[in-house]
């Protein structure tokens, strides 16, 4: 099916080690969909939690639709994620372990439906972040050296 990326969480892969990912649906209002189509969504400080057997995402900022009026919703309200019951049970088992969290990675259109990629992630320590930056820099220098030899 045709997918179109809307927004990514820029700090997720830097601050967390991704263990597992899930594709979820999300409950939105009409003006929120229109605002998402314009690309006015931010996942930077967002996270998800499971409450009473349902999964919700917090901190996902969807700007109010410019041409909407009384139908605009609160930009930072909690939004329900649509998952199967067995997936929720699996997530509960993974998140109860020490140091694991549910982090939204990206939001995208799959056909005409908005989907959110949710990750079970473990927080990185500062030295892990430094190691990742060193590896990334080394790979960049290797690629640059290969490009220089080909010219």
N, C-alpha and C positions, 0 to 999 in steps of 0.2 A: 504494500500500500504506500501511497505517496506521503512523505513526511516533510514538514517544514519547521525548522528550529525557530523558536520565538525568543527564548532567553536561556542563558546558562548561569549557574551559580559560580562566580569567578573564584571564590575562595575555598570551595568544597574540596577539590583534589589537593590543594596545598595544605589545608589544615587537617584533613582526614585521610585515613587509609580505607579505601572502598572494599568492603567484604562481599556484598551481594547487592544486586539491583532488581527493582520491580517496576513494571509499567502500570500506572494507576490512572483511573479516570478522576475527574474533579468536578464537584458541584459548583456551578457558577450561575450568576444572573445574566440577563440579556445585555445590560450595559457593560458588564465586566468582559463579556465575550467581544463586544465591539472595541473596547479599550485594548484587549489582548491582540486583536487583529491589527491594531495600529502599533503594536510592539511596546506598549507602555506597561511593562511588568518587570519587577525586580525581585530576584531570589537571594540577594546577598546575605541577609541575616535570618533566613527562614529555617525552620526545623519542623519536624512532625512528631506527634505523640499519639499514643493509643489510649483512649478514654472510653470506658464502658463498652468495650468490644468494637469500637469504631475508631478509624484513623482520621486525624485532623492535621492540617498544615497551618503553622503560625508564622507570622512575620513576612508573609509573601505580599509585597506591595503591588497592587494593581491600581494605577492612577484612575481617578474618576473620569468617565467619558465626558468629553467637552460639550457635546450636544445633548447630553442627558440632563434631567432636571431632578424631580423628586424620586426618580427610580435609581439614582446612583447609590451604591452601597459604601460602607466604610472601607477605605483602601487597605487597612491592615486587619480586617476581621478574620476569624478562623474559618477555614474552608474544609469541608468534608472530602476525604479521598475515598474513591470507590475501589474496594478490594474484595476478593472472595474470602469467605470465612476461614478457610484453611490457610490462606496467605496471612491473614491477621494473626492466627494462632502461631504460625511459624515466626512472624515478626516479634510477637510477644516473647517467645522463647529466646530469640536472638538479642533483643534489647535489654532483657533482664540481666544479661551478663554485664560485668563491670566494664565501664568505658565505652559501651556501644551506644550509638545514637542513630536516629532516622533523619537523613539529610536529603532535601530535594536537590537533584543535580541539574536538571533542565526541564523546560516546559516547551512543548511543541504541538503542532497540528498533525494528526494522523488522519488523512482524508480531511473531513470537516470537523473532527472531534478533537478537543483539547486533551492532551495527555501530559502527565507529569512523571518523570523518572525519579523514583525514590530509591535511596541507597541506605543500606545498613553499613555504618562506618564506625571506625575506631579512631579516636583522636590521636594525632601524631605528637610526639615530644619535639622540643626545639631542635635537638640534634638530628632527628629524622628529617625535619624540614631542610636543615643545612645539607645533609647527605643528598637529598633529592635535587637541590639547587646545584650541587657540585656535579652530579651525574648529568643534569640537563646542560650545564655549561660545557662539560667535556664532550658530550655528543655534538653540541653546536660547533665546537672547534674542529672536531673530526670531519663533520660535513663540510665545513668551510675549507679545510685543507684538501679534501677530495675535489671540491669545486675548483680550487686554485690549480690543481694538477691537471684537470681536464681542459683548462683554458690554455 
